[in-house]
């Protein structure tokens, strides 16, 4: 889907930098409260309550999830009848099971941590609600705000889609946008690319079935640990020789368990692997071929195998025009030198991919490193020492608000050019 070139001066009043700056102290307070009380998974009652309290008193349609602690907010634009269209903005809310070591005076002490910056995602989306609410009379459409639990391995996006988030406004969604902060990238900078941006994620599990015996007499046993270790190299070699390097596959063994004592060859050994791919074709081939390679290789060693391969998340694929719009919007707000069209996809995975399968949109990253910290001392997301600065929360909220408002105005322009009402 291609979009028209943005106007030099956005039509109709839009949220301003001054409004975003005025919100910043309150947003920092919300963020630090969320950071101090992180929750993991799909059930986030404290986080949900914080979001609801932050939106209390605004003219919004608010619903909460039935099977998870989600919050769906619909903001009706005063000129919505001019497009009968909507835009979705998403912020994920869950934390990770990590003991925090940041030294923040608002650090968590409950064994969980917002080590991936979702506290900033949630707060930035709250800020976008407030900014757009102040300009709702000029909005030619509706905005859906998707406050999502369970991004970290629980497929919260899929569950919210099942509960109807994409239909919440009752109008077609013409755009969907989300951002992810990075603790090791310079604040005030945005990063994305057209097309594949983040990887599909599949889980590949193999139980090697050998024959146990005495460690001193391996010839009388079938050693599943030795065969499992050899299998790892075989799979890596197969990937490098059979898959296109420019449509890459990344396989990592995250768990390898077997045995009970050093003098015993065990009956079985278990391997659990993650597989990252960037296209439906590579994903389908990996799902078909890698289990077959494992089965055949182990059979050649006289062993059986129990194998499962499950694709848990599709690749995050940005619409080309929407990715351009994402970067152009940021550049118009904060300067051309603050946007980066990255050359390669990221190998992490993201369940916002499920939204982008259904709605054209774009996902990208915003730098949120702590100011004044040397680059060599910056820890990455998911580290117990990952320190995200929150001085850019106003700009984050402003950017999200502009993505929604400008996209609705573009839809209005498109309909006018086509003679639609």
C-alpha positions, 0 to 999 in steps of 0.5 A, spaced: 500 500 500 502 506 497 501 513 501 501 520 498 507 524 500 505 528 506 503 535 506 509 540 508 504 543 513 499 538 516 492 540 515 488 542 521 490 543 528 495 537 531 498 536 538 504 541 539 510 540 542 508 545 548 502 540 550 507 534 550 512 538 554 507 540 559 504 532 560 512 530 561 512 530 569 505 526 569 508 521 564 514 520 568 510 519 574 506 514 571 512 510 568 516 510 575 509 507 578 509 502 573 516 500 573 516 499 581 510 494 580 511 490 574 507 484 572 508 478 568 504 475 563 496 476 561 494 478 568 496 485 570 491 487 575 495 493 578 498 495 571 491 495 568 488 499 574 494 504 573 492 505 566 484 506 567 486 511 573 490 515 568 484 516 563 479 517 568 474 523 566 476 523 559 470 522 553 472 515 551 469 508 550 473 504 554 473 496 555 477 491 559 479 484 557 475 478 558 481 473 559 486 477 560 488 484 563 487 488 557 484 495 556 481 497 549 480 505 548 476 508 543 476 515 541 471 518 537 473 524 532 469 530 531 469 529 524 469 521 524 463 521 519 468 524 513 472 518 513 468 512 517 475 510 518 480 508 524 487 508 526 490 503 531 496 505 536 498 499 541 502 499 547 504 493 551 504 493 558 507 486 561 514 485 564 519 480 565 521 475 570 528 478 572 531 481 578 532 488 577 539 491 578 539 498 575 540 502 582 534 506 580 530 509 586 524 506 583 526 499 582 522 493 582 523 489 588 518 483 587 522 479 582 520 482 576 522 487 572 520 492 566 527 490 562 524 491 556 521 498 556 514 496 556 513 501 562 515 506 557 510 503 552 504 503 556 505 511 559 507 513 552 500 511 549 497 514 555 500 520 553 497 519 546 490 518 548 491 525 552 494 529 546 489 526 541 483 527 546 484 535 546 484 535 539 478 530 538 474 535 535 478 536 529 479 528 528 476 525 521 476 518 524 476 514 530 483 512 534 483 505 537 488 504 543 491 497 544 493 496 551 496 489 551 498 484 556 502 478 555 507 480 549 513 476 552 511 470 550 504 469 551 501 472 544 497 477 548 496 480 541 493 474 538 488 474 544 486 481 544 485 480 536 480 474 538 476 478 543 475 483 538 480 489 538 481 490 531 473 491 531 472 495 537 471 502 533 466 499 528 470 502 522 475 499 518 482 500 520 486 504 515 493 504 519 496 501 525 502 503 529 507 501 535 513 503 537 519 499 542 524 503 546 531 501 546 536 502 552 542 502 548 540 507 542 540 514 543 534 518 545 530 522 540 532 517 534 527 513 530 529 506 527 525 502 522 525 499 515 519 497 509 518 490 509 520 485 514 522 488 520 522 483 525 523 475 525 518 470 525 519 465 532 518 458 532 520 453 537 523 446 535 523 441 540 527 434 540 527 428 544 533 423 542 531 416 544 537 412 545 539 406 549 542 407 556 548 403 559 555 404 562 559 410 561 565 405 560 562 401 555 559 406 550 559 400 544 553 397 548 549 403 548 546 408 544 548 415 547 543 420 546 547 426 548 553 425 543 548 424 538 544 430 540 550 434 540 552 432 533 545 434 531 546 441 533 552 442 528 548 438 523 542 443 523 546 449 523 550 446 517 544 444 513 541 451 514 547 455 511 548 450 505 540 450 503 537 456 505 538 463 502 543 467 506 539 473 504 532 470 507 536 468 513 534 462 518 537 463 525 537 457 530 539 457 537 539 451 542 537 454 548 536 448 552 540 441 552 538 436 558 540 429 559 543 424 564 543 423 571 550 421 573 557 422 569 558 414 569 551 413 566 549 413 559 542 416 559 536 413 555 534 420 552 536 427 551 532 433 550 533 439 546 529 445 545 531 450 540 528 457 537 528 458 530 527 465 527 525 467 520 523 473 516 519 470 510 513 466 510 517 461 505 523 460 509 518 459 515 514 454 511 521 450 509 524 450 516 517 447 519 518 442 513 525 440 513 528 441 519 524 436 523 526 431 517 533 432 517 533 431 525 529 425 524 534 422 519 540 424 522 538 420 528 535 414 525 542 414 521 545 413 529 540 408 530 536 412 535 529 414 535 526 421 536 520 425 538 520 432 535 515 438 535 516 444 531 511 450 532 511 457 529 508 461 535 509 468 531 509 470 524 514 475 522 513 483 523 512 485 516 511 493 515 507 496 509 512 499 505 508 506 504 507 506 512 514 505 514 516 511 510 510 515 513 513 512 520 519 515 518 517 522 515 512 523 521 518 523 526 523 527 521 518 532 521 517 533 528 524 532 530 529 532 524 531 528 518 538 527 522 534 523 527 531 518 523 534 511 521 532 507 515 535 500 517 538 496 512 536 489 515 531 486 519 532 485 527 532 478 529 527 479 535 520 477 534 514 481 536 506 479 537 504 486 533 506 482 527 499 479 528 496 486 527 500 487 521 498 481 518 491 484 518 492 492 518 497 496 514 502 499 518 509 500 521 512 498 527 519 501 529 524 502 535 525 509 539 532 510 542 531 511 550 538 510 553 539 514 559 542 521 558 550 521 560 551 514 560 557 512 556 555 507 550 560 502 552 556 502 559 549 501 556 546 494 557 541 492 552 533 490 553 532 484 557 538 485 561 537 486 569 541 492 568 537 495 562 536 503 564 531 506 560 531 514 560 524 517 561 525 524 559 523 522 552 516 520 554 513 527 551 516 526 544 514 519 544 506 521 546 507 526 541 509 522 535 504 516 536 499 522 536 501 525 530 501 518 527 494 517 528 492 524 526 496 525 520 494 518 517 486 520 518 487 526 515 491 522 509 485 518 509 480 524 508 485 527 502 485 520 499 477 520 499 476 527 497 481 525 491 477 519 489 470 523 490 468 519 496 464 521 502 
